[in-house]
Amino acid sequence: MAEQGQTRAEKLQPAIITRFQKILSNKELAHAYLLVGPGGSGKMSIAQWLSLRLFCLHPQDNKPDLTCAECQRILSGNHPDVVYAAPEGRQIKVDEIRHLKAEFSKSAVEGNKKIFIIKDADKMTNGAANSLLKFIEEPGAGVYIFMLTTNKSAVLPTIRSRTQVVELPPLKRDALLTVLTEHNIPQSQQQIAVGITDSVAMIEQWQEDNWFESAIKGVIQWYQDTTRNGMLGFVDVQTILQKLATDRDKQQVVLDLITLIWRDTLMVNSEIKVANRLHFNNILGEIGEVVKKYSPQQLLAASQLTLETRHMLEQNISFQNIVEQLTIRLVQVLSIS
């Protein structure tokens, strides 16, 4: 977690950490927080930083020193007064809630502070969440609760109203790319993935069975055939893209990739070639050939057509119909002399 005295939380969310440092300096730390942000945005890191800071024996500059015995136990996950809860599968189960309630009823093992970190708080059933309400509302002196979620609206309003809600901003591009590298996401896929989501958890999910790599290759093949050979791209819809888009989420990702590759085309046409502004960097040569072949008006019209696909999917038009119709319209636009 630490590198040269800096925690992961400080790297990912420096503004949030600065905010909590001020709260701690003013002795205004609330007893319960709901940390909201996309997967990989640093929610757990912030909860752990707060645990470190609260237990640290020798804080320096209002930061945990990361080396004292208390910090080391927290970093290794072995502190008896830092209690974690997380779902198994889709829900935080009854046994986990019973464990939490039992721990809430106990005093701190060693000192006068006790911390609870509840991951994916939105996955508590209504009954489970309601059973914790009195503990969240009146946790007792020295007890702090940090609840983490990617979906604030899925957390019971009665829970939200009893916590201080902290919204984490999306990671800046460089920080997000660093996290993806730590998660062993190939660099070529990183550049494309950050163009369509800021959720590390989502990108990791796409890695199953190399699906994301296949989706990128499939969209590139469709793009090449549509821009070079016209209606050959129509064939790709059935033979490649349809096979990749096996559920609603994957359909949306494929459509987002289509939109992204045409966005890159438009940007290359506008001579915006700054690396951190483009995503399909591995095929910039081929995109350049497309830019040479078609007029700026054609490329703009093509890019605008792709922007309509998300709305069409939301209207429950079938994925196959959306992409087939898109391909036909693209060929028509690109064939105008």
C-alpha positions in Angstrom: 0.0 0.0 0.0 2.8 2.4 0.8 5.4 3.8 -1.5 8.0 6.3 -0.3 5.8 7.2 2.7 2.7 7.9 0.5 -0.4 5.7 0.8 -2.5 4.5 -2.1 -5.4 6.7 -1.0 -3.2 9.8 -1.2 -2.2 8.9 -4.8 -5.7 8.1 -6.0 -7.8 10.7 -4.2 -5.5 13.5 -2.8 -8.3 16.0 -2.5 -10.5 13.6 -0.4 -7.6 12.8 1.9 -6.8 16.6 2.3 -10.5 17.0 3.2 -10.3 14.3 5.9 -7.1 15.7 7.2 -8.9 19.0 7.9 -11.8 17.1 9.5 -9.4 15.2 11.8 -7.5 18.4 12.7 -10.8 20.1 13.7 -11.9 16.9 15.6 -15.0 16.8 13.4 -14.9 13.2 12.2 -18.4 11.8 12.0 -19.2 8.4 13.3 -20.5 7.0 10.0 -19.6 7.7 6.3 -20.9 6.4 3.0 -18.0 6.5 0.5 -19.4 6.5 -3.0 -17.5 6.0 -6.2 -16.8 3.6 -9.2 -14.9 0.4 -8.7 -11.2 1.2 -8.4 -11.7 4.8 -7.4 -10.1 4.3 -3.9 -13.0 3.8 -1.5 -11.3 0.9 0.4 -8.0 2.7 0.3 -9.6 5.8 1.9 -11.3 3.7 4.6 -8.0 2.0 5.3 -6.2 5.4 5.4 -8.7 6.6 8.0 -8.1 3.5 10.0 -4.4 4.0 9.9 -4.6 7.6 10.9 -7.0 6.9 13.8 -4.8 4.1 15.2 -1.3 5.4 14.3 1.0 5.7 17.3 3.2 8.4 15.7 1.3 10.4 13.0 3.4 12.8 11.1 2.0 15.9 9.4 -1.5 14.6 10.1 -0.7 11.4 8.2 -0.1 7.8 9.5 3.6 6.9 9.7 2.9 3.5 8.2 5.7 1.9 10.3 4.4 1.7 13.8 3.0 -1.5 15.2 -0.6 -0.4 14.8 -0.1 0.7 11.2 1.6 -2.6 10.4 -1.2 -4.6 11.9 -3.8 -2.7 9.9 -1.8 -3.0 6.7 -1.5 -6.8 7.2 -5.3 -7.1 7.9 -4.6 -8.3 11.5 -5.9 -5.5 13.7 -8.6 -6.8 16.1 -10.4 -3.5 16.2 -10.7 -3.0 12.5 -13.6 -5.2 11.4 -14.4 -5.8 7.7 -17.6 -7.1 6.1 -18.1 -7.9 2.4 -20.7 -9.8 0.3 -20.3 -13.4 -0.7 -21.7 -13.4 -4.1 -24.6 -11.0 -4.7 -25.5 -10.2 -1.1 -24.1 -9.6 2.3 -25.5 -12.7 4.0 -27.3 -13.1 7.3 -24.3 -14.7 9.0 -22.2 -11.7 8.1 -24.8 -9.3 9.5 -25.0 -11.4 12.8 -21.2 -11.1 13.0 -21.4 -7.4 12.5 -24.1 -6.9 15.1 -22.1 -9.0 17.6 -19.0 -6.9 17.0 -21.0 -3.7 17.3 -22.1 -4.8 20.8 -18.5 -5.5 21.9 -16.0 -3.0 23.2 -12.7 -2.4 21.5 -10.3 -5.2 22.2 -7.3 -3.1 23.0 -8.0 0.6 23.1 -10.9 3.0 22.9 -11.5 2.9 19.2 -13.2 0.4 16.9 -13.7 0.7 13.1 -16.1 -1.1 10.8 -15.6 -1.2 7.1 -18.5 -2.5 5.1 -17.7 -3.2 1.4 -20.5 -3.1 -1.2 -23.0 -1.7 1.3 -25.7 -1.6 -1.4 -25.7 -5.4 -1.3 -27.2 -5.6 2.1 -30.8 -6.8 2.0 -33.4 -4.4 3.3 -33.9 -6.5 6.4 -30.1 -6.7 7.0 -29.7 -3.0 6.5 -32.6 -2.2 8.8 -31.2 -4.5 11.5 -28.0 -2.4 11.6 -29.8 1.0 11.7 -29.7 1.5 15.5 -25.9 0.6 15.5 -25.3 3.1 12.7 -27.4 5.8 14.4 -25.9 5.3 17.9 -22.6 3.4 17.5 -21.1 4.5 20.8 -18.0 6.5 21.6 -14.9 5.7 19.6 -16.8 3.6 17.0 -16.5 4.6 13.3 -18.3 3.1 10.4 -17.2 3.4 6.8 -19.6 2.0 4.2 -18.5 1.6 0.6 -20.7 1.5 -2.5 -20.6 2.1 -6.2 -24.3 2.8 -6.3 -25.6 5.3 -3.7 -29.2 5.0 -4.9 -29.2 1.3 -4.0 -28.4 2.0 -0.4 -31.5 2.4 1.8 -32.5 6.0 2.3 -32.6 5.4 6.1 -28.9 4.3 5.9 -27.9 7.3 3.7 -29.6 9.7 6.1 -27.6 8.4 9.0 -24.2 8.8 7.3 -22.1 11.5 5.9 -22.0 10.9 2.1 -18.6 11.4 0.4 -18.7 11.3 -3.4 -15.3 10.3 -4.9 -14.6 11.9 -8.2 -13.5 9.6 -11.1 -9.8 8.9 -11.1 -7.7 11.1 -13.3 -6.5 9.4 -16.4 -2.9 8.8 -15.2 -4.0 7.4 -11.8 -6.6 5.1 -13.5 -3.9 3.8 -15.9 -1.6 3.2 -13.0 -4.3 1.1 -11.2 -5.0 -0.8 -14.4 -1.3 -1.6 -14.7 -1.3 -2.9 -11.1 -4.3 -5.1 -12.1 -2.3 -6.5 -15.1 -4.5 -5.1 -17.8 -2.5 -5.0 -21.1 -1.5 -1.4 -22.0 -3.2 -1.4 -25.4 -6.4 -2.4 -23.7 -6.0 0.2 -21.0 -5.9 3.1 -23.4 -9.2 1.9 -25.0 -10.9 0.9 -21.7 -10.5 4.4 -20.1 -12.3 5.9 -23.1 -15.5 4.1 -22.1 -15.4 3.7 -18.3 -13.6 4.8 -15.2 -14.5 1.6 -13.3 -11.6 -0.7 -12.7 -14.0 -3.4 -11.5 -15.8 -3.3 -14.8 -12.6 -3.5 -16.8 -11.5 -6.5 -14.8 -14.9 -8.1 -15.5 -14.4 -7.6 -19.2 -11.1 -9.6 -19.0 -12.8 -12.9 -18.4 -12.1 -15.3 -21.2 -10.2 -12.5 -23.0 -13.6 -11.0 -24.0 -12.4 -7.4 -24.1 -9.5 -8.2 -26.3 -11.8 -10.1 -28.7 -14.3 -7.2 -28.6 -11.6 -4.7 -29.6 -10.3 -6.9 -32.4 -13.9 -7.5 -33.6 -14.7 -3.8 -33.7 -11.4 -3.0 -35.5 -12.2 -5.7 -38.1 -15.7 -4.3 -38.6 -14.3 -0.7 -38.9 -11.7 -1.8 -41.5 -14.2 -3.7 -43.6 -16.8 -0.9 -43.4 -14.3 1.8 -44.4 -12.5 -0.3 -47.1 -15.0 -2.7 -48.5 -18.4 -1.3 -47.7 -20.9 -4.0 -47.1 -18.3 -6.5 -45.9 -18.8 -4.8 -42.6 -22.5 -5.8 -42.7 -21.3 -9.5 -42.8 -19.1 -8.8 -39.8 -22.1 -7.9 -37.7 -23.5 -11.4 -37.8 -20.2 -13.3 -38.0 -18.2 -11.3 -35.4 -20.0 -8.6 -33.4 -23.3 -10.5 -32.7 -21.3 -13.4 -31.2 -19.5 -11.0 -28.9 -22.6 -9.1 -27.7 -24.1 -12.0 -25.7 -25.9 -9.8 -23.1 -27.0 -6.2 -22.6 -23.9 -5.1 -20.9 -21.6 -6.5 -23.6 -23.8 -5.0 -26.3 -23.3 -1.6 -24.8 -19.6 -2.0 -24.6 -19.4 -3.0 -28.3 -21.4 0.0 -29.2 -19.2 2.2 -27.1 -16.1 0.8 -28.8 -17.7 1.6 -32.2 -18.4 5.1 -31.1 -14.9 5.5 -29.7 -13.0 4.3 -32.8 -15.0 6.8 -34.9 -14.3 9.5 -32.3 -10.6 8.8 -32.7 -11.0 9.0 -36.5 -12.6 12.4 -36.2 -9.9 13.7 -33.9 -7.1 12.4 -36.2 -8.9 14.3 -39.0 -8.8 17.4 -36.8 -5.0 16.8 -36.3 -5.5 16.2 -32.6 -2.9 13.5 -32.2 -1.9 13.9 -28.6 -1.5 10.4 -27.3 -3.6 11.0 -24.1 -6.5 12.2 -26.2 -6.7 9.1 -28.4 -7.5 5.5 -27.6 -6.9 3.2 -30.5 -3.3 4.1 -30.6 -2.2 0.7 -32.1 -4.0 1.4 -35.3 -3.4 5.1 -35.9 -1.8 4.3 -39.2 -5.0 2.6 -40.5 -7.1 5.4 -39.0 -4.9 7.9 -40.9 -5.6 6.0 -44.1 -9.4 6.4 -43.5 -8.9 10.1 -42.9 -7.1 10.5 -46.2 -9.8 8.5 -48.1 -12.9 10.5 -46.9 -13.8 14.1 -46.6 -14.1 15.8 -43.2 -17.9 16.1 -43.8 -18.2 12.4 -44.3 -16.2 11.5 -41.2 -18.2 13.9 -39.1 -21.5 12.4 -40.4 -20.2 8.9 -39.7 -19.1 9.8 -36.2 -22.5 11.4 -35.5 -24.3 8.3 -36.6 -22.5 6.2 -34.0 -23.6 8.5 -31.2 -27.2 7.5 -31.8 -26.6 3.8 -31.0 -26.7 4.1 -27.2 -30.2 5.8 -27.3 -31.4 3.1 -29.7 -30.3 0.3 -27.4 -32.1 2.0 -24.5 -35.2 2.0 -26.6 -34.9 -1.9 -26.7 -34.1 -2.1 -30.4 -32.2 -5.3 -30.9 -28.4 -5.0 -31.0 -28.2 -6.8 -34.4 -30.7 -4.3 -35.9 -28.8 -1.3 -34.5 -25.4 -2.3 -35.9 -26.8 -3.6 -39.2 -28.6 -0.3 -39.8 -25.6 1.7 -38.6 -23.4 -0.2 -41.1 -25.7 0.4 -44.0 -26.0 4.1 -43.1 -22.2 4.4 -42.7 -21.6 2.8 -46.1 -24.1 5.2 -47.7 -22.4 8.3 -46.1 -18.9 7.1 -47.1 -20.0 6.4 -50.7 -21.1 9.9 -51.3 -18.6 11.4 -53.7 
